[in-house]
């Protein structure tokens, strides 16, 4: 099997990861720093601004967790997947652009929630496209490649954004203006990089159109829930995924806010997270290639254990070099655990119902993100320290690891 040469559609699919990853990187870097600076100027304490940021992420993920299965089921109807994908793509891009406007800290969070719903919604349909653009044998590799090129590709607009932000004074612009330019630049990047997939994607696996597509979607959604009772391996995997991806998403989305709370400077935060993207690129590809030699289950196990150790290390973090070291460790496992989980799931579900099942995949993934960020926000506010929140998150990796062993055992029996 030739794993090197990609088909045109595989390339187009990978490119969308390059496009949306620009905004996703902003969520873990520039946006929380910008928000915390706005909040500080408004008299909000560091602990409270971290909590409010966590709540905003939780709300956006809860929205997607609720509507995801419905939209995913509707998208499996012939001719529906691409229009729904485009709708959420537009919501995300417009929301990202709107963040460039001069907003109060509360209004900024509201616009951010809309933008994050857009990007998260588009990923439901994007992930389910995987079964249309490649074969089962190539899924692990193509899924990993998407994350890999997403990491390295997003560095281009991010680096340009950093130039504006770090050299704002020399460019005779304010820091706020520089950040606004960054939002517009990344929105434009996201839009133009998405065009090839918009032009060339065709839905191969689908359910035929009925007279009432929406009513039919709800009926199919009910059937999928019944199917899961018969396919226990799918439900148990989703349960395991819920717990271990909880920690992953929370670390990604709260790392910058946590770093500021323990005294890491803005420049160190931004540059360390840029390094994360660069290092994540080769390791995502490496894990993708390893999937042809080792069981996907074993590679996911390695990544879960790696993240657990990362969470433990973060508990004592208080120096810039430690944050840099942590960023490198995250980079090693970040792409692997997301890409291999996505392809593992894509291979155990019915292809003609891929969007329906990925709607549930998103419930468990985004539901985990909601739980993790909410727990971290509450624990931080109660204790007055972000480290308490990190301790809570570390437990999720242990639970996820244990349940995942059960899921794979059921799958292989």
Buried (B, 14 or more C-beta within 10 A) or exposed (E): EEBEEBEEBBBBBBBBBBBBBBBBBBBBBBBBBBBBBBBBEEEBEBBBBBBBBBBBBBBBBBBBBEBBBBBBBBBBBEEBBBEBBBBBBEBBBBBBBBBBEEBEBEEBBBBBBBBBBBBBBBBBBBBBBBBBBBEEEBBBBBBBBBBBBBBBBBBBBBEBBBBBBBEBEEBEBEBBBBBBBBBBBBBBBBBEBBEBBBEEBEBEBBBEEBEEBEEBBBEBBEEBEEBBEEBBBBBBBBBBBBBBBBBBBBBBBBBBBBBBBBEBEBEBBBBBBBBBBBBBBBBBBBBBEBBEEEEBBEBBBBBBBBBBEBBEBBEEBEEBEBBBBBBBBBBBBBBBBBBBBBBBBBBEBBBEBBBBBBBBBBBBBBBBBBBBBBBBBBBBBEEEBBBBBBBBBBBBBBBBBEBBEBBBEBBEE
